[in-house]
Amino acid sequence: MSTTIEGPLDPETRLLSGEVGDVPPPKPYKEKAWRSRRAFDPKRPTFAGLMLRYVLLIVVLLVAVGPFLWQLSTSLKGNEDIYAFPPNIIPQNPTLAAYSQVNDVIPIYLYAWHSVLVAAAAVIGNIVFATLAGYAVGTMKFRGKLFVMGILFSVLLLPGEVTLLSQYVIIRNLGLANSLAGVALPGIVGAINVLLMATACRGIPQGVLDAATVDGATTVQRIRHIVWPNVKGMVSVIAVFSFIGAWDDFLWPLIVLSDPAKGMSYLNSTFSADPRVIAAGTVIALVPIIIVFAAAQRVFFKGVEAGGIKG
């Protein structure tokens, strides 16, 4: 008894019946970004949860980037746009007059160069001294190690304003008052950077360091050939944080510096009458931070990820 099937066969039936032919490959399954409400998958939210995430991301973006965009817009506005209501985000007649006015009133680019020197000293000092101290605290065994760790943690509990007077007395006794060296010296190494580097050094297997010691490697050679390649990510994190902290610091330079040529004397209510010039100065001060972070963001996020996993 034979059975005949009339009509075209679907691909599965053709494969079962032995009729191969040109069967189109099945379409790849594209997984949706959300799951149904009944499905249980902790890694994927429901559609409502996904929309809520995007709304929160947009709110955070507006809060984080909104002030910068507003300052940039204000710095490019003319006299007729600055007091317009409702305010315009995009200037109708953009101009760079505020930026030239900043340079005419104060030598802001000279001040920016001084800030670059101070920030560079802070970055280099933190990279060198934090790496050496972090290696000692994280991998070496010595008497008084717990006491040193206690001092480092206690420094983090004190606000910076508490030590301003003692720092100024030390800088003045060293003869570094009213100098860029006096501004840079207190920020040459930070306790938090030492602890971060110690955490990164603890992630290196102790057996590797012991094997290098047995092979005759000195401390400098161990740091150069073993420690340094494994802590580059954390070094980038320290470098970015040190640069931002030194660049944004205002109170300490205001206390140490008194010479107008160093850059702090003209900052007291100089631009209070023109918000465009204030916004232009703010944008100029923000540009180096954006450049540094954009240049180091790849290794920066690798360092943050490595620190989060190893720590």
C-alpha positions in Angstrom: 0.0 0.0 0.0 1.6 3.2 -1.1 0.8 6.7 0.2 1.3 9.7 -2.0 1.7 13.2 -0.7 0.3 15.9 -2.9 1.5 19.4 -3.0 4.9 21.0 -2.2 6.8 19.6 0.7 8.3 21.8 3.4 12.0 21.4 4.0 11.8 19.2 7.0 9.4 16.7 5.2 11.7 16.7 2.2 14.7 15.8 4.4 12.7 13.0 6.2 11.5 11.5 2.9 15.1 11.5 1.4 14.5 14.2 -1.1 17.4 16.5 -0.4 17.5 19.0 -3.2 18.4 22.7 -2.4 17.1 23.2 1.1 17.6 26.8 2.3 19.5 27.0 5.5 17.5 27.9 8.6 17.5 31.5 9.6 19.7 32.3 12.6 17.8 32.9 15.7 18.2 36.5 16.9 17.8 36.8 20.6 15.9 39.8 21.7 17.3 42.2 24.2 14.4 41.6 26.5 12.6 38.6 27.8 8.9 37.9 28.3 7.4 38.5 31.7 6.9 34.7 32.3 10.4 33.7 31.3 13.1 33.5 34.0 16.4 35.0 32.9 18.3 37.2 35.4 20.6 38.5 32.6 17.9 40.0 30.5 15.2 42.4 31.7 11.6 42.5 30.6 10.6 45.1 28.0 9.4 47.5 30.7 12.7 47.0 32.6 14.7 47.7 29.4 12.8 50.9 28.8 13.4 52.0 32.4 17.1 51.4 32.0 17.3 53.6 28.9 15.3 56.3 30.6 17.7 56.2 33.6 20.7 56.3 31.2 19.3 59.3 29.4 18.7 61.1 32.8 22.3 60.4 33.9 23.6 61.6 30.6 21.7 64.9 30.9 22.9 65.4 34.4 26.6 64.6 33.5 26.9 66.2 30.1 24.2 68.9 30.4 26.3 71.4 32.4 29.2 71.2 30.0 27.0 71.6 27.0 25.3 74.6 28.7 28.7 76.2 29.4 29.9 75.6 25.8 26.7 77.1 24.5 27.0 80.2 26.8 30.6 80.8 25.7 29.6 80.9 22.1 26.6 83.2 22.5 26.6 86.9 21.6 25.2 89.8 23.7 21.7 89.4 22.2 21.5 85.6 23.0 22.9 85.5 26.5 19.7 87.0 28.2 17.2 85.6 25.8 14.1 83.9 27.2 13.5 81.1 26.8 17.2 80.4 26.6 18.6 78.8 23.4 20.9 75.8 23.6 22.2 76.4 20.1 23.4 80.0 19.7 21.7 81.9 16.9 24.9 83.9 16.2 27.8 81.9 17.5 31.0 83.9 18.2 34.5 83.3 19.8 34.7 86.8 21.2 34.5 85.5 24.8 37.6 83.3 24.3 39.7 86.2 23.0 38.4 88.4 25.8 39.6 85.9 28.4 43.1 86.0 26.9 43.0 89.8 26.8 42.1 90.2 30.4 44.4 87.6 31.9 47.2 85.4 30.4 45.0 82.3 30.7 47.2 80.2 28.4 50.3 80.9 30.6 48.3 79.9 33.7 47.2 76.8 31.9 50.8 76.0 31.1 51.7 76.4 34.8 48.8 74.0 35.7 50.1 71.5 33.1 53.6 71.6 34.8 52.0 71.0 38.2 49.8 68.2 36.9 52.6 66.6 35.1 54.7 66.6 38.3 51.9 65.1 40.2 51.3 62.3 37.6 55.0 61.4 37.3 55.5 61.5 41.1 52.4 59.3 41.8 53.3 56.8 39.1 56.9 56.4 40.4 56.4 56.6 44.2 53.0 54.8 44.3 54.5 51.9 42.2 57.5 51.6 44.5 55.5 51.9 47.7 52.7 49.7 46.4 55.2 47.0 45.5 56.7 47.1 49.0 53.3 47.0 50.8 51.7 44.5 48.5 54.4 41.9 48.0 57.2 42.3 50.6 57.2 41.2 54.2 58.8 43.5 56.7 58.4 44.6 60.3 55.9 47.3 60.8 53.9 46.6 57.7 50.5 46.7 59.5 51.5 50.0 61.1 52.3 51.5 57.7 48.9 50.2 56.3 47.2 51.8 59.3 48.8 55.1 58.6 47.8 55.0 54.9 44.2 54.2 55.8 44.1 56.9 58.5 45.2 59.5 56.0 42.2 58.7 53.9 39.9 59.4 56.8 41.2 63.0 57.2 39.8 65.7 54.9 42.5 67.6 53.0 41.6 70.9 54.7 42.8 69.6 58.1 46.4 69.4 56.9 46.5 72.6 54.9 48.1 74.6 57.7 50.8 72.0 58.4 51.5 71.6 54.7 51.9 75.4 54.3 54.3 75.6 57.2 56.5 72.8 55.8 56.5 74.4 52.3 57.4 77.8 53.7 60.2 76.4 55.8 61.6 74.6 52.7 61.6 78.0 50.9 59.1 76.8 48.3 56.3 79.3 49.1 55.0 81.3 46.1 56.5 78.7 43.7 55.1 76.0 41.4 57.3 73.5 43.2 55.5 74.3 46.4 52.2 73.7 44.7 53.2 70.4 43.2 55.1 68.9 46.2 52.2 67.9 48.5 50.5 66.1 45.6 53.6 64.2 44.5 52.2 60.9 46.0 48.8 60.0 47.5 47.8 57.4 50.0 44.9 56.1 47.9 47.3 55.6 44.9 49.6 53.6 47.1 46.8 51.4 48.2 45.5 50.9 44.7 49.0 49.9 43.5 49.4 47.6 46.4 46.1 45.9 45.4 47.3 45.5 41.8 50.7 44.0 43.0 48.9 41.5 45.2 47.4 40.1 42.0 50.8 39.0 40.8 51.5 35.4 41.8 54.1 35.3 44.6 55.7 32.2 43.1 56.7 34.2 40.0 58.4 36.9 42.1 60.1 34.2 44.2 61.4 32.4 41.1 62.8 35.7 39.8 64.6 36.2 43.2 66.0 32.7 43.0 67.3 33.4 39.5 69.2 36.4 40.8 66.9 39.2 39.8 67.2 42.4 41.8 64.3 44.4 43.1 64.6 46.9 40.2 64.6 44.0 37.7 61.5 42.4 39.3 59.6 45.7 39.2 60.7 46.4 35.7 60.1 43.0 34.1 57.4 41.4 36.2 55.5 44.0 38.2 55.3 46.8 35.6 53.8 44.8 32.7 51.1 43.5 35.1 50.1 46.9 36.6 50.0 49.1 33.5 46.2 49.3 33.7 46.2 50.5 37.3 49.0 52.9 36.5 46.7 54.5 33.9 44.0 54.9 36.5 46.4 56.6 38.9 47.7 58.8 36.2 44.2 60.0 35.2 43.1 60.6 38.8 46.3 62.4 39.6 46.0 64.7 36.6 42.4 65.6 37.3 43.1 66.2 41.0 46.1 68.4 40.3 44.4 70.3 37.5 41.2 71.0 39.4 42.9 71.9 42.7 42.1 75.5 43.6 42.4 76.0 47.4 46.0 74.9 47.8 47.5 77.0 45.0 45.4 80.0 46.3 47.2 79.6 49.7 50.7 79.0 48.4 50.8 81.5 45.5 50.8 85.3 45.9 52.6 86.4 42.7 50.1 87.5 39.9 52.4 86.0 37.3 51.7 82.5 38.8 48.1 82.8 38.1 45.9 83.2 41.2 45.7 86.9 41.9 43.5 87.8 39.0 40.9 85.1 39.6 39.0 87.0 42.3 35.8 88.4 40.8 37.5 89.3 37.5 34.7 88.0 35.3 31.7 88.4 37.6 30.0 90.8 35.1 30.1 88.6 32.0 28.9 85.0 32.2 30.1 84.3 28.7 33.8 84.9 29.7 33.4 82.7 32.7 32.0 80.0 30.5 34.8 80.4 28.0 37.4 80.1 30.8 35.6 77.0 32.1 35.7 75.3 28.7 39.4 76.1 28.3 40.1 74.6 31.7 38.2 71.4 30.8 39.9 70.7 27.4 43.1 69.2 28.9 41.1 66.8 31.1 39.1 65.6 28.1 42.3 65.1 26.1 44.0 63.1 28.8 41.0 60.9 29.5 40.4 60.3 25.8 44.0 59.3 25.3 44.1 56.9 28.3 40.5 55.6 28.3 41.4 52.2 26.8 43.9 51.2 29.4 42.0 53.2 32.1 39.0 50.9 31.9 41.2 47.8 31.7 42.8 49.0 34.9 39.5 49.6 36.6 38.3 46.1 35.5 41.5 44.4 36.7 41.3 46.2 40.0 37.7 45.2 40.5 38.5 41.5 39.8 41.7 41.2 41.7 40.7 43.4 44.6 
